[in-house]
Amino acid sequence: MVLNARREEFTAVHGEYLAAGKPLIHQFAVQAIDAPAPALERSKKDLGLDRYQCATLLSPDEYQIVLVDRPNVPREELKTAIRWRIKDLLDQHVDDVTLDVLEIPVPEEANVRSPMMYAIAARNEVIQRRIGEYESAGIALSVIDIEETAQRNVAALFEEPERAVATLYLSEQGGLLTFNYRGELYLARRFEVSLQDIMSPEATVREPTHERIVLELQRSLDHFERQFRSIPIGRLLLAPEPTESGLLATLAGGLGIKVQGIDLNDVLAVDGGPMAPRLQWRLFHQLGAALRHETRVL
């Protein structure tokens, strides 16, 4: 059960990943709230949260994700080695952050000189505050996730054999572009873009914004192809939008790969019937986080 209580909205998604068949979305909720604390307290009772593993997501401004060379050290020493490697790349002192790592697997056929990995750093006070909010409501968190890995989980449902898939999601926080291969996250990049401009009814505002996104994507596609020459990119997925913007047609005409707008109803079995596109957009990363099923821990 993935929960978020931010500002004036509470959202929840209960998902179940299955090794065979479509993953199940058993229930979801979107509610207007006055304050996060009482909403979490009510959700514990109303949703029976004692029965579930509970998770939440950090906002993009609550953590940093840094791509670095993998240190040549034993696995049990990775986090210590990474901590020293990224200390000058962080916005805060390295002693003040909680750190986790995400390895990028290198296929045997890939011509990669140095393995890479992601370091994810969040301020200790952010993590402690988030845990405290849920503990105060009697909710034990199993996972605090990030959008990059949640987006990876969704994209993995659309992968083709032996081809990478790129996925673009657009929100008020900008664009998040990820690259998947064999169910793993290989590359993630954020870029600033105004969702209001993307959706603008004024062509003089909307069209230059769309063209800028094409340019940002082309640069990222070229970078991926240089980094992983042996991994072909099969297609670019455009995540659901709050309203149809015309961006899909622009991307299809401006990029040299197949572009597909996705409907999550094609890959998820949702109790209660299909989810509308705007709801898919609003809950996109919570749906992805609800599909979490990794067992490896560093």
Phi, psi and omega in degrees: 000116182258121187244144171219132175229099184232132174048254188247021183217138173245131178227149179213143176222128175250112181239161177220116177280136178240140179293331178230137181087176182290138171301152184255134169251104188282323179199158175208158182213143173225118184224140171284139182226162175270325182204149184296317188302306179295330178295318178295320179298317178294321184295327179301319180280312186294323183261356180060053190292347176298341183274351191240157161281126185251144180220165172215170182243140170282149172283154181305330181276003182258000180205164172242143174236122189236131178270125183221161171294142179287123178297145179274071181225161176301154184304322183290348180256003186301310185297322178295316180294319179294321180303317179288327183291327186259002189301330180270359182259354186267157178279350179222171182295140184298333179287348184259012183238152168266131190241139169223165183228153180223113182282147174256109182296143178251113177300148182302326184278352183283138179267076182243122184290315185229123177299146181243164174205160177261137170252130180246122184235129176231143180301139180305320182294328177293313180296315181296320179295318181295314178299318180298321179301318183282321178298323178298332179268003180078023182250124178268121179276131173271328187216140164246111190256175177232162186292327182300315180284329175296318179294323175303318182297322178290312183300327181300334180287345182250006184293150172252152182303130173060027174225144175280156176231132176260144182226130180244126175238137183238132180215185177297339180273358179114203181256141173238118179247127178233154176237126178251149169208126182053040176079004183248153176276122181255327183205141177222138181213136174252148173216149183280129176201144183271120177298324178299320179289324178299321184267001187301137175287346180274116182300328181293340176264314186293312188294317176297327177294317178298318180294326177295321178296319177303315180297316179298319180292318181298319177298318181290321177297317178297319180297316179299317182295327176289321182287322185231074187297332184271359182250105179286145177268120183282316184192165174251128176262131171260117181296161178307146179251158177296323170216155182293126188251348187087358181296324182304315180295321179296316180295319181297327181272344187250352181243152183270023178227168177293136179240133184226125169281136188251147174241116185294342176296340179287337186238354180239143171262112187252118175299134180095357176105176185300150177266137177292152182305318182295324178290322175301317179296315184294322185257012190308307184283332174292322175298317178296318179295329180289346179266007182302134179209018179292149178241346182276139180228135176260000000 
